[in-house]
Amino acid sequence: MAWSWERKARISLVLLGLVLSVYALHVELSRERDPDYRAMCDLGESVSCSKVFTSRWGRGFGLVQLFLANDSILNQPNSVLGILFYTLQMGLGMSLSKKAALALVLSSWVSVAGSIYLASILAFVLGDFCMVCVSTYIINFALLYTNMKRKTAIDGMKEKTG
């Protein structure tokens, strides 16, 4: 079946993205409670996910706090945004409608733009390597590819059936 690769890819990518996002949230909350907490992904001074997650850019992409208070309900950890994004990807992925396919592609483009922005912060501002972060960036690019293939297939299928 033509959709089987896409379904398997989506489920795998979304579940991995969810696991990484939940882990990132766990690390951030654990580090806030205990500044001495050391996460499994903290391998050294310049390879530290907890340093990244607890930085200014770990919440609201470092942008929300420019407009709202740090403790604003809208200034959520990026991992919460990731959980919402991957949940949206799974939910919309169950529909074969053109609108859902378009929403998947558009939300994927937003996630890729966010990934590029955060990767540049990671490399050029923080000077850190975060395995969890880079893994989510790769997942986001893979979801964009999957969603673009899906949209092309659905558009072609809808044109044939008129």
Disulfide bonds with the S-S distance in Angstrom:
Cys41-Cys49 1.49
Cys130-Cys133 2.38
